[in-house]
Amino acid sequence: MSLAGRFIGALELSTSSVLVIEDEPSAREALCELINVFGFEAIPTQNGWEALKYLHSCDNLPRLILLDLVMPIMTGLEFRQAQMRDTLLAQIPVIVLTASNPSEWGDLARTTVMRKPVDILELSARVREQCAAA
């Protein structure tokens, strides 16, 4: 897709999709089911590299990204750094979901961090809030 096409696509963010970046299959499936229950379309990816590949090829950017930190191939922090270098992708809000101590991961600027296991009601509220604000 051309730069102009990506720019237009960024202006027209999807009204209902959430990109889920989680390497653990059962956690990814559970998060996607929850996103669907919350009323949004879940787009599952298993690592940061796969997520970037999706984002660079999709017609409409998701409204929100749910991001695990500890993943093979490309960690959540590496994904976030790549996302922030891309002016179009940097617009997409991120909620980091992690069982590790987020302070060990350095700068997670402009992200919401939730500890795993996540509270479903809090996750629902934050997803709805972020999608409404995007």
Secondary structure, DSSP 8 states (H G I E B T S, - for coil): --HHHHHHHHHT--SSEEEEE-SSHHHHHHHHHHHHHTTSEEEEESSHHHHHHHHHH-SS--SEEEEESS-SSS-HHHHHHHHHHSTTGGGS-EEEEESS-GGGG---TTEEEEESS--HHHHHHHHHHHHHH-
